[in-house]
Amino acid sequence: MKLILGLGNPGKQYAKTKHNAGFLALDALADKLGVFWTAETEFKADLARAFVESERVILAKPKTFMNLSGQAAVALMNFYKAGPEDVLIVQDDMDHLPGQMNFIPQGGDAGHNGIASIFELTGRRDFARLRIGIGRPDNKEIKSEDWVLGSLQAETVKTAEEAPDAILDWITLGLPKAMTKWNAK
């Protein structure tokens, strides 16, 4: 079983913001797999379920807003008895330029409040992540909070729409091979 958590904020006003790159990537994956989202309040998330080859896959978009993403992560991991090795977090990342995407096996939160919430509530930091670049503002007067809630760049949208292929490689090939293939791009 694999659990794919796409991070973002619920609501139409946030749908096309940089912070929702994880949601956008999971929507593209759900479309590719031909599965549909259902609201599941007990998990504080929208879920879509599929099989990839013989692997059961749960796609999850937390509905708790970014800063409380850990609530959904804990509920899902507990219910599905998923360890960190079974979880992939798909997130936006300011340290990567728009159009860039890469896997990491673990690491710090780099100021990302959704990741910080997951780390805090699970007590773990060893989650694989797929980071989708949104870059940083050129103007130092723009606050990070305002930047991530700004409109998505075309390059980020394109990368998020390519992310399903990377995620499928993580599921079928494993993290080391997916990193070798996708981090070189």
C-alpha positions as CSV (number, residue, x, y, z in Angstrom):
1,M,0.0,0.0,0.0
2,K,1.2,3.5,-0.9
3,L,-0.1,6.8,0.4
4,I,0.4,9.9,-1.7
5,L,-0.3,13.1,0.1
6,G,-0.6,16.2,-2.1
7,L,-0.4,19.4,-0.1
8,G,-2.4,22.5,-0.7
9,N,-5.3,24.6,0.6
10,P,-9.0,23.7,0.1
11,G,-11.4,26.1,-1.6
12,K,-11.7,27.8,-5.0
13,Q,-9.9,30.9,-3.9
14,Y,-6.7,28.8,-3.5
15,A,-7.1,26.4,-6.4
16,K,-4.7,28.2,-8.8
17,T,-2.1,29.4,-6.2
18,K,1.5,28.3,-6.0
19,H,0.9,26.6,-2.6
20,N,-1.5,24.2,-4.3
21,A,1.1,22.6,-6.6
22,G,0.7,19.3,-4.7
23,F,-3.1,19.3,-5.2
24,L,-2.6,20.0,-8.9
25,A,-0.2,17.1,-9.3
26,L,-2.6,14.7,-7.5
27,D,-5.5,15.9,-9.6
28,A,-3.4,15.1,-12.7
29,L,-2.5,11.7,-11.3
30,A,-6.2,10.9,-10.5
31,D,-7.1,11.8,-14.1
32,K,-4.3,9.6,-15.4
33,L,-5.5,6.7,-13.3
34,G,-9.2,7.3,-14.0
35,V,-10.2,7.6,-10.4
36,F,-12.4,10.1,-8.7
37,W,-12.2,12.1,-5.5
38,T,-14.5,11.6,-2.5
39,A,-14.7,13.8,0.6
40,E,-13.9,11.7,3.7
41,T,-14.3,13.7,6.8
42,E,-12.9,11.0,9.1
43,F,-9.6,11.5,7.4
44,K,-9.9,15.3,7.0
45,A,-9.1,14.8,3.3
46,D,-10.4,14.1,-0.1
47,L,-9.4,10.6,-1.2
48,A,-9.0,8.7,-4.5
49,R,-8.2,5.0,-4.6
50,A,-6.5,3.0,-7.3
51,F,-4.3,0.1,-8.0
52,V,-1.0,0.6,-9.8
53,E,0.1,-2.8,-11.1
54,S,-0.7,-4.9,-7.9
55,E,0.0,-2.0,-5.5
56,R,-2.9,-0.4,-3.7
57,V,-2.6,3.4,-3.8
58,I,-4.4,6.0,-1.8
59,L,-4.3,9.6,-3.1
60,A,-5.1,12.2,-0.4
61,K,-5.6,16.0,-0.5
62,P,-5.9,17.2,3.1
63,K,-8.8,19.6,3.7
64,T,-7.3,21.1,6.9
65,F,-5.5,24.0,5.2
66,M,-1.8,23.8,4.7
67,N,-0.6,24.6,8.2
68,L,-2.6,21.6,9.6
69,S,-1.7,19.0,7.0
70,G,-0.3,16.7,9.7
71,Q,-3.9,16.0,11.0
72,A,-4.8,14.3,7.8
73,A,-1.4,12.6,7.5
74,V,-1.8,11.1,11.0
75,A,-5.4,9.9,10.5
76,L,-4.5,8.3,7.2
77,M,-1.3,6.7,8.3
78,N,-3.0,5.3,11.4
79,F,-6.0,3.9,9.5
80,Y,-3.9,2.3,6.7
81,K,-1.0,1.3,9.0
82,A,1.3,3.1,6.7
83,G,4.9,3.7,7.7
84,P,7.0,6.6,6.4
85,E,8.4,4.2,3.7
86,D,4.9,3.9,2.3
87,V,4.3,7.7,2.1
88,L,5.1,10.2,-0.6
89,I,4.4,13.9,0.1
90,V,4.0,16.1,-3.0
91,Q,4.6,19.7,-2.2
92,D,5.4,23.2,-3.6
93,D,9.0,24.3,-2.9
94,M,10.4,27.8,-3.0
95,D,14.0,26.6,-3.2
96,H,13.4,25.2,-6.7
97,L,12.7,27.3,-9.7
98,P,9.4,27.0,-11.6
99,G,9.7,24.1,-13.9
100,Q,12.0,22.1,-11.6
101,M,10.9,19.0,-9.7
102,N,12.9,16.5,-7.6
103,F,12.6,13.7,-5.1
104,I,14.2,13.8,-1.7
105,P,14.3,10.8,0.7
106,Q,14.0,13.0,3.8
107,G,15.0,16.4,5.2
108,G,14.0,19.4,7.0
109,D,10.8,21.5,6.5
110,A,12.7,24.5,5.0
111,G,10.0,26.8,6.4
112,H,7.2,24.9,4.7
113,N,4.3,24.9,7.2
114,G,2.5,21.9,5.8
115,I,5.7,19.8,6.1
116,A,6.3,21.2,9.6
117,S,2.8,20.1,10.6
118,I,3.4,16.6,9.3
119,F,6.7,16.3,11.1
120,E,5.3,17.6,14.4
121,L,2.1,15.5,14.5
122,T,3.7,12.2,13.2
123,G,6.9,12.7,15.2
124,R,8.8,11.6,12.0
125,R,10.9,13.4,9.4
126,D,11.9,10.5,7.2
127,F,9.2,10.9,4.5
128,A,10.0,10.8,0.8
129,R,8.9,14.0,-0.9
130,L,8.4,15.2,-4.5
131,R,9.1,18.9,-4.6
132,I,7.6,21.1,-7.3
133,G,9.4,24.4,-7.8
134,I,7.6,27.7,-7.4
135,G,10.7,29.9,-6.9
136,R,11.1,32.9,-4.7
137,P,9.9,36.4,-5.4
138,D,12.4,38.8,-7.1
139,N,11.2,41.6,-4.9
140,K,12.4,41.2,-1.3
141,E,9.4,43.2,-0.1
142,I,7.0,40.4,-1.0
143,K,6.4,38.2,2.0
144,S,6.7,34.4,1.6
145,E,3.1,34.0,2.7
146,D,1.9,36.3,-0.1
147,W,4.2,34.7,-2.7
148,V,2.9,31.1,-2.1
149,L,-0.7,32.4,-2.3
150,G,-0.1,34.1,-5.6
151,S,-1.0,32.8,-9.0
152,L,0.7,29.7,-10.3
153,Q,3.3,30.2,-13.0
154,A,2.9,28.3,-16.3
155,E,6.1,26.4,-15.7
156,T,4.8,25.2,-12.3
157,V,1.5,24.1,-13.9
158,K,3.4,22.1,-16.6
159,T,5.6,20.5,-14.0
160,A,2.7,19.5,-11.8
161,E,1.0,18.0,-14.8
162,E,4.2,15.9,-15.5
163,A,4.4,14.8,-11.8
164,P,2.1,11.8,-12.2
165,D,4.8,10.0,-14.3
166,A,7.4,10.7,-11.5
167,I,4.9,9.5,-8.8
168,L,4.1,6.3,-10.8
169,D,7.9,5.6,-11.0
170,W,8.2,6.1,-7.2
171,I,5.4,3.5,-6.8
172,T,6.7,0.9,-9.3
173,L,10.5,1.4,-9.2
174,G,11.0,2.7,-5.7
175,L,12.6,5.9,-4.5
176,P,16.3,5.4,-5.5
177,K,15.4,4.6,-9.1
178,A,12.8,7.4,-9.3
179,M,15.4,9.8,-7.9
180,T,18.0,8.7,-10.5
181,K,15.5,9.1,-13.3
182,W,13.8,12.4,-12.3
183,N,16.4,14.3,-10.3
184,A,18.7,14.3,-13.4
185,K,16.1,16.3,-15.5
